[in-house]
Amino acid sequence: MPEIRPVTPVLGAEVANVDLAKPLSNAAFDAIHDAFNRHSVLVFHDQALTPEQHIEFSRRFGPLMVHVFAEDLLEGYPEIYRLSNVVVDGVRQGRPDAGQYWHSDLTYEERPSLGSVMHALEVPAVGGDTMFCSTAHAFEQLSPVMQKILEGLTAIHEFGHAFGRSNTTSIGVAQETLDRRPPVEHPVVRVHPATGRKCLFVNPGFTVKIKGMSDAESDLLLGFLYRHMTRPEWVLRHKWCKGDVVMWDNRALLHSGVGDYDASSPRHMHRTTIEDVPSG
Ligand SMILES: O=C(O)CCC(=O)C(=O)O
């Protein structure tokens, strides 16, 4: 059976004694599922997964989503989005610099993601970590007055936000890709369906503004929330080893890649994204 070892008091756990390449018993899956809901980030070391095995494990949590960056999907496996700085014969092998800003995956979709499962195929000797912070813990650490204000608010999210205003990637994004994802609205506080915990649901990557506020008011409130959520003592920083599989709960956290590694150091990751299907 899987052994679960928490890595920080706020979020994250390592899972030992599991080979994700093999079919999991229902009991082992239930233990992992429960740990995922409780810890929000799970780290499995020394995993060697084929794309089929990666997809099969991910699918046990729900249907998989296909990322809007069609050119960065793994050929023959549209469920796998490649994050990579590797170039072979002039052809890039995935999205370089992806996600190097705090975000939760796909909040620009009408139905955002439940979670993501990333498999490290090549990692730099130094750098290229991923940071995580708990949006549930952050909400719980606010005063009741602020909690009440936030619970009445709605935010506007848009895919192009990360790629326009904050100019975070080294390669452009086609206008046609941006046009495929118009703005959507989500409550600023959402209840996690498995834990019942209230989670902040805004992020610098894709949240454009708080609906009904002036730009100045919205920027002030969002700026406060972003600083609050990402306080260093609440952040888990994962240093990748080749073969790591890390899965994270997009309903309960934000994450950010750290773009500090040498461009000539290969970093090549495969990621699946699980859809959040409402129950009932
Ligand atoms: O590559 C990383 O460390 C972060 C990737 C990321 O943000 C994502 O997959 O959404």
The ligand as a Tripos MOL2 file, in Angstrom:
@<TRIPOS>MOLECULE
LIG
   10     9     1     0     0
SMALL
NO_CHARGES

@<TRIPOS>ATOM
      1 O1          7.0800   23.6800  -15.4980 O.co2     1 LIG1
      2 C1          6.7310   24.0550  -14.3760 C.2       1 LIG1
      3 O2          7.4800   24.0070  -13.4090 O.co2     1 LIG1
      4 C2          5.3860   24.6220  -14.1630 C.3       1 LIG1
      5 C3          4.4510   24.1420  -15.1840 C.3       1 LIG1
      6 C4          3.1250   24.7370  -15.0700 C.2       1 LIG1
      7 O3          2.9340   25.7980  -14.5630 O.2       1 LIG1
      8 C5          1.9950   24.0000  -15.5850 C.2       1 LIG1
      9 O4          2.1710   22.9050  -16.0990 O.co2     1 LIG1
     10 O5          0.8850   24.5260  -15.4620 O.co2     1 LIG1
@<TRIPOS>BOND
     1     1     2 2
     2     2     3 1
     3     2     4 1
     4     4     5 1
     5     5     6 1
     6     6     7 2
     7     6     8 1
     8     8     9 2
     9     8    10 1
@<TRIPOS>SUBSTRUCTURE
     1 LIG1         1 GROUP 0 **** ****
